[in-house]
Amino acid sequence: MVGAMKIDVLTLFPGMFAGPLDESIIARARRNGLLQLSVHNLRDYTHDRHKSVDDRPFGGGPGMLLKPEPIFEAVEKLATPRTRVILVSPAGRTFNQAIARQLALADELLIITGHYEGFDERIRARLAHDELSIGDYVLTNGALPAMVIIDTLTRLLPGALGDDESAHEESFSHGLLEYPQYTRPAEFQGMKVPEVLLSGNHAEIAKWRAEQARVRTEERRPDLL
Ligand code: JF5
């Protein structure tokens, strides 16, 4: 299938991925071959009796680190020279729509999800092309961030969205938050739809929407201006 994106995920919690990626637009993209998604259990790349994936940090300190051997072996088996390897952790650069547009150009991604205190530094040094965070908070593991990234990329794949889903230019593409929108009824529990939207005057409507988007962005997200 030409133009398809292949995404492999390496995780200690493959069960977390069942469900969210089997619904709606992502499920359809997978069915249609636009997205070839495979989730791999990091433990399958261990060889010791205890299937160890982590160990204590040299020099002491709290917590455990993901050890290099299983991750190196998994990357060797799963990645090709075309594969972009991405670590997910709170120490990465913050994922956003611009990064998503860049990543969506790749044809193969391998997303490695961390947990505990993080990764042995040699995983970063030798294997990772990029390290991404989805925001400044700490999660129990990288499965949810991986799914956020996969979701964001999937809707950027050519043909993944239907006409109704893509008709409308989303926030962050034009750099402002959305203007307020209304559907029927024209009055609901005493709240009226702004007169201008019922006027049929398309120039006035466009002007009102641009102004509302500006005001809303100034109030809520001045960092975007
Ligand atoms: C993780 C070490 C990975 O908590 C996160 C995260 C938060 N924003 N973006 C990612 O990932 C799990 C925790 C600790 C590595």
Boltz pocket constraint, residues with backbone or C-beta under 6 A from the ligand:
constraints:
  - pocket:
      binder: B
      contacts: [[A, 88], [A, 89], [A, 90], [A, 113], [A, 114], [A, 115], [A, 116], [A, 117], [A, 118], [A, 119], [A, 132], [A, 133], [A, 134], [A, 135], [A, 136], [A, 137], [A, 138], [A, 139], [A, 140], [A, 141], [A, 142], [A, 143], [A, 145]]
      max_distance: 6.0
